[in-house]
Amino acid sequence: MAFEIVDGMTGTKHISSDDLAALNTATVGKADCVLKYGNDFALTMASANSATLGTGVGMVGGKRFWNQAATSLTVQSGTQGQKRNDLVVARYAKTSAGIESISPVVIKGTPTTDTPADPAVTANDLKLWRIPLDGINAGEPVRLFDPVTPLAAIGDSVCQDTGWVNLYSDSKWGSVRFRAKAGICSIQVNVYGINANANWKVPLAIHPRFLPERAFYAPLAHRQSNNVAQLWVPAKSERDLYLYIYTQVDANWDNYINGVVSYFY
């Protein structure tokens, strides 16, 4: 059937795993992924030959699966003097009778004295972790996925509105304030009393979550001239999270600095 209702009664059993896989993929935006749930399939090494895979939810080819309790996995012994990468994957399988399953599998890599490569995976494998082995010792597992952000978290980020927040406010010398809403932050500047060639630090800082990924300078205008000042906006990863205003001419009552700067955060 080319056009089919899935979430509805038709009088016969009609919902297949392929129906759900298509809808899951359309909803999440990708067919192979880990969804944020439980402890996100955390992997710990109990010994060089045993790993424990934690709880989590994922999809392979749009088919959802979950691990409801910690699961033990066996890792084959390493080789003295050689290195090896093993992969932990979630593998989808389908029998000739149409029975489907998804289970954790440890894929053994090829030992080498050089830099080891990851073993090959199939289109039915969702890569979860790399286990590096050096001789007979197993190293710290390396995560090979980023959990998909839940819709609720995305909604909170998009809908959040801080309102206008003062970073500086003085009845004589003006104000600097910001507002973050729906992923966009706007900074409004209207200040006086900054001397020429001075670098003025705005007293309060914007919370890092509302700062951009990369720092930048933005132009600000003087009220009654063609002079331009600059606003320094730090990245959320900077040690110094404060805004700075730079000007080459005095900013006074007749020639104050003003402007609005907006960016995605």
C-alpha positions in Angstrom: 0.0 0.0 0.0 1.4 3.4 -1.0 -0.6 5.5 1.4 -1.2 4.0 4.8 -2.5 5.1 8.2 -0.2 3.8 10.9 -1.7 5.3 14.1 -5.2 4.1 13.4 -7.5 1.1 13.4 -8.2 -0.5 10.0 -9.9 -3.7 11.1 -6.9 -5.9 10.4 -3.4 -6.1 11.8 -1.4 -3.7 9.6 1.4 -2.1 11.6 4.8 -3.5 10.7 8.3 -2.9 12.1 9.1 -1.1 8.8 6.2 1.3 9.4 7.5 2.2 12.9 11.1 2.4 11.6 10.0 5.0 9.0 8.1 7.0 11.5 11.0 6.8 14.1 13.5 8.0 11.5 11.3 10.8 10.4 10.8 11.9 14.1 14.3 11.6 15.3 16.0 12.7 12.0 18.4 9.8 11.7 18.0 6.0 11.5 21.1 5.0 13.5 21.6 6.7 16.8 21.6 6.6 20.6 18.7 8.4 22.3 19.3 10.0 25.7 18.0 7.5 28.3 19.4 5.7 31.3 23.1 6.0 31.5 23.5 6.2 27.7 25.1 2.8 27.3 28.1 3.7 29.5 30.8 1.1 29.1 33.2 0.1 31.9 35.9 -2.5 31.9 35.5 -5.0 34.7 38.8 -6.7 33.5 40.8 -7.0 30.3 38.4 -9.7 29.2 35.1 -8.4 30.5 33.2 -5.1 29.9 29.8 -4.0 31.3 27.4 -2.1 29.0 25.0 0.1 30.8 21.3 1.0 30.2 20.2 3.0 27.3 18.0 3.4 24.2 19.0 3.5 20.6 17.9 2.8 17.0 19.4 0.8 14.2 17.8 1.4 10.8 15.0 3.1 12.6 14.2 0.1 14.8 14.3 1.1 18.4 15.9 -1.0 21.1 16.8 -0.7 24.7 19.1 -2.2 27.4 17.1 -2.4 30.6 19.9 -3.6 32.9 23.7 -3.7 32.9 24.9 -6.4 30.4 28.3 -8.2 30.5 30.3 -8.5 27.3 33.4 -10.7 26.7 36.5 -9.3 25.2 39.0 -11.7 23.7 42.5 -11.6 25.2 45.1 -9.3 23.7 48.4 -10.3 22.3 51.7 -9.5 24.0 53.7 -6.9 22.1 50.8 -6.0 19.8 47.9 -3.5 19.8 44.3 -4.0 18.8 41.0 -2.1 18.5 37.8 -3.9 19.3 34.4 -2.3 18.7 31.2 -2.7 20.7 28.2 -2.4 18.4 24.4 -2.9 18.5 23.7 -5.3 15.7 20.4 -5.7 13.9 19.5 -9.1 12.5 16.5 -10.7 10.7 16.0 -14.4 10.2 14.5 -16.0 7.1 11.3 -16.3 9.0 11.2 -12.5 9.5 12.1 -12.5 13.2 14.1 -9.4 14.1 16.6 -8.7 16.9 19.1 -6.2 18.1 21.9 -7.3 20.4 25.3 -6.1 21.6 28.3 -7.6 19.8 32.1 -7.2 20.4 33.9 -7.1 17.0 37.5 -8.2 17.4 40.1 -6.0 15.6 43.3 -7.2 13.9 46.5 -7.2 16.2 49.4 -5.1 14.9 52.7 -3.7 16.0 51.7 -0.4 14.2 48.8 1.9 14.9 45.7 -0.4 15.1 42.7 0.2 12.9 39.0 -0.3 13.8 37.5 -3.5 12.5 34.9 -3.3 9.7 31.3 -3.0 10.6 28.1 -3.7 8.6 25.2 -1.5 7.7 23.3 -3.3 10.4 25.7 -2.2 13.1 25.5 0.9 15.3 28.9 1.7 16.7 28.9 2.4 20.4 32.4 2.0 21.8 36.0 1.4 20.9 38.1 -0.8 23.3 41.8 -0.2 22.8 44.1 -3.1 23.7 47.8 -2.8 24.3 49.3 -6.2 24.8 47.0 -8.0 27.2 45.8 -4.8 28.8 42.6 -3.0 27.9 42.6 0.7 27.9 39.8 3.3 28.6 36.8 2.7 26.2 36.2 5.5 23.7 32.6 6.6 23.0 31.7 6.6 19.3 28.4 8.3 19.5 26.7 11.5 20.8 23.2 11.0 22.3 20.4 12.7 20.4 19.0 15.6 22.4 15.5 14.9 23.7 12.6 16.9 22.2 11.8 18.3 25.7 15.3 19.7 26.0 15.1 21.3 22.6 11.8 22.8 23.4 13.1 24.3 26.7 16.0 25.9 24.7 13.8 27.3 22.0 11.1 28.6 24.3 13.3 30.1 26.9 13.2 33.9 27.3 15.4 35.6 29.8 13.7 39.0 29.3 16.0 42.0 29.4 18.8 41.6 31.9 20.9 44.5 33.0 24.7 44.0 32.9 25.2 47.7 33.7 22.7 50.4 34.6 23.4 53.9 35.8 21.1 57.0 35.6 24.1 59.2 34.6 26.3 56.9 32.5 23.8 54.7 30.6 23.2 51.0 30.4 24.2 47.6 28.8 21.6 44.8 28.8 21.0 41.6 27.1 18.0 39.3 26.2 18.3 35.6 25.1 15.3 34.0 23.4 14.8 31.1 21.0 18.6 30.6 20.4 19.3 34.3 19.7 21.0 36.7 22.1 20.7 40.5 21.7 23.0 43.0 23.5 21.8 46.6 23.7 24.4 49.3 24.5 23.8 52.9 25.4 26.8 54.3 27.4 28.6 57.6 28.2 31.8 58.5 30.0 34.3 56.2 28.3 37.5 58.0 27.5 39.3 57.8 24.2 41.5 54.7 23.8 40.0 53.1 26.9 38.9 49.5 27.2 35.9 49.5 29.4 34.9 46.2 31.0 31.1 45.7 31.4 30.7 45.0 35.2 28.5 41.9 34.9 28.9 38.9 32.6 26.4 37.0 30.5 25.9 33.4 31.5 28.1 31.1 29.2 25.1 29.3 27.9 24.0 32.5 26.1 27.4 33.3 24.6 28.4 32.4 21.0 30.5 29.4 20.0 33.2 31.8 18.7 34.2 35.2 20.1 33.9 38.3 17.9 34.1 42.1 17.7 31.0 43.9 16.7 30.7 47.6 15.6 28.9 50.2 17.8 28.1 53.8 16.7 28.7 57.2 18.2 25.6 59.4 18.4 26.7 62.5 16.5 29.7 61.5 14.5 31.0 58.9 12.1 33.2 57.3 14.7 32.8 53.7 15.5 33.4 51.9 18.8 33.7 48.1 19.2 32.0 45.5 21.5 34.0 42.4 22.3 31.8 39.4 22.8 33.6 36.3 24.3 33.0 32.7 23.3 31.3 30.5 25.9 34.6 28.6 26.3 36.6 31.7 27.2 38.1 32.1 30.6 37.2 35.8 30.6 33.4 35.9 30.0 33.0 39.7 30.3 32.1 42.1 27.5 34.5 44.9 26.7 33.8 48.2 24.9 36.6 49.9 22.9 36.5 53.4 21.6 39.1 55.8 20.0 37.2 59.0 20.8 35.5 60.2 24.0 32.0 58.9 24.6 30.2 61.8 26.3 26.6 63.1 26.5 26.6 64.5 23.0 28.5 61.6 21.5 27.5 58.5 23.4 28.0 55.0 22.2 25.0 53.0 21.2 24.0 49.9 19.2 22.4 46.5 19.2 24.4 43.3 18.6 22.7 39.9 18.0 24.0 36.4 17.5 23.1 32.7 17.8 24.1 31.0 21.0 
